């Protein structure tokens, strides 16, 4: 089986998997205890049946299960995610407002964690049993074991409360809301032009620096929590690879140690790392639920937490479906990368 046939086969399998995930997602929320309607009528002294029926009808919850399931499948596949119980806004708009913040935060965190973990893992494997190896393994196990919310609060205590170096919450300085109130609380952007009636602009250096300033503490918290997994995985796979005969041969030829480590050993030890990295990016839309709560960061993680607290089932169904899509796509891409990285793998 060639690459093209493999891609077609995997694509067909992914389509069936998406429908399975959609069905499972629908069943889970049907079987969950409690009802979101209790949120609307919980504070009312008099709960009239006609009032409850009106609320049910407004959200389409008074229809038979099979009708709701059919509409649910169609809406999810066409991007019509419905209206949030909590805010009353379209869920697609809610996701769009927070998507950029989450992609920036989790994207930076994932890249830094992977790069830092892989580099330190390679060096630790090279110096197995030495002081550096023991130190980085102990440090990674420590930060990986500590709760992320605790590390976040410690960083806030030190760098915000004690030193005042970094902000406590948000994605940009609070005083911008007063200075640039007419532009949505952000500095004026650099206008590049107009395309099909849409203004094309780039953020100014002031906006970029302000956002990066607010990203430091939440990103540092997540990197400290995540890099250890990549470090330990890289170290384990490298230790196994470094004992292979072709590594001994490469060293006997007089190749530089850096070439042996990164071009020969790491390339052949990278398949588990690719899988782990793909899953890390696959869960990028989950945001960092706990860390975003600690830093009051307006991303999809905090939005998911609020949806759970409010029993906002349409919002939760949407975010779970989007997460599943990302994971399926990440696995699909990693399967293709296996053959690119390691020519010994055949698509059959």
Secondary structure, DSSP 4 states (H G I P E B T S, - for coil): --HHHHHHHHHHHHHHHHHHHHHHHHHHHHHSSS-THHHHHTT-SS--HHHHHHHHHHTTTTS-HHHHHHHHHHHHHTT---B-TTT-SBHHHHHHHHHHHHHHHHHHHHHHHHHHHHHHHHHHHHTTTSHHHHHHHHHHHHHHHS-HHHHHHHHIIIIIIIS--S-SSSSS-TTHHHHTGGGTTSPPPEEEEEETTEEEEE--HHHHHHHHHHHHHHHHHHHHHHHHHHHHHHHHHHHHHTTSHHHHHHHHTT--HHHIIIIIIHHHT-HHHHHHHHHHHHTGGG--HHHHHHTT--SHHHHHHHHHHHT-HHHHHHHHHHHHHHHHHHHHHHHHHHHHH-TT----
